[in-house]
Amino acid sequence: MNDDWPGADRREPRVGDRFYLARVGLARALRLAFAELGPGPLDVVDVGCGTKPYLPWLRSCAGSYLGVDAYPGPYVDRVSPAERLDFLAAGSVDLVLSTQTLEHVESPARVVAEARRVLRPGGVALLSTHGVFPFHGQPQDFWRWTHLGLKRLFEEAGFESVEVRPTDGIASAVLGLVDFYAYSLGDRLPVFRFLRYTVHPLLGLVAPRLDRYAGWLFETSPLSINYLVVARTPRP
């Protein structure tokens, strides 16, 4: 199923892929977080699901899997904005998953509050969003985050044990911006198309390896392409 299911470029990004640096660390962080969930069965709601790219990784522990998105699609079970999950009863799910959606919603606080409402005691929210990334509408793009901003957002919604994990480091964040615009330049001007086959894969190989060194050099000024929030609701 892993090979046939949509979203393989998110689960197993390759160094030549357009958004390799934005996806490789996120995929690694999500796999680790999924492994920490335990065997299940879990009732899962995927908010902003798109094609449900991470369903193959959760199939073994998911008792049910509901995909919610603001726009209809072949893999969307319910069409609804992330701020309104009123079709779900309070305390009815074990896991709320939302990947790369929070930057596109009108009210992040309402999204997180809804996740808190529908989770059972001891339930888990896994939410990823951008720290540093260029504007990408589709159709709107409102927000960027720091680790402290995300931690406060979840704590104010009533979550406990809120952990904000950077999915990559400062080298990937900085060189990822260079990579994005170099690749885009190659798209727009054919004379620079060689950048897609030279600079782009080179940065994909080098940046993650530099992260381990740049992290301690600039530990007081952290920077990440994405953050993954792992937050639990209080147990009774």
Buried (B, 14 or more C-beta within 10 A) or exposed (E): EEEEBBBBBBBEBEBEBBBBBBBBBBBBBBEEBBEEBEEBEBBBBBBBBBBBBBBBBBBEBBEEBBBBBBEEEEBBBBEBBBBEBEEBEEEBBBBBBBBBBBBBBEEBEBBBBBBBBBBBEEBBBBBBBBBBBEEEEEEEBEEEBBBEBBBEBBBEBBBEBBBBBBBBBBBBBBBBBBBBEBBBBBEEEEEBBEBBEEBBBBBBEEBBEBBEEBBEEBEEEBBBBBBBBBBBBEEE
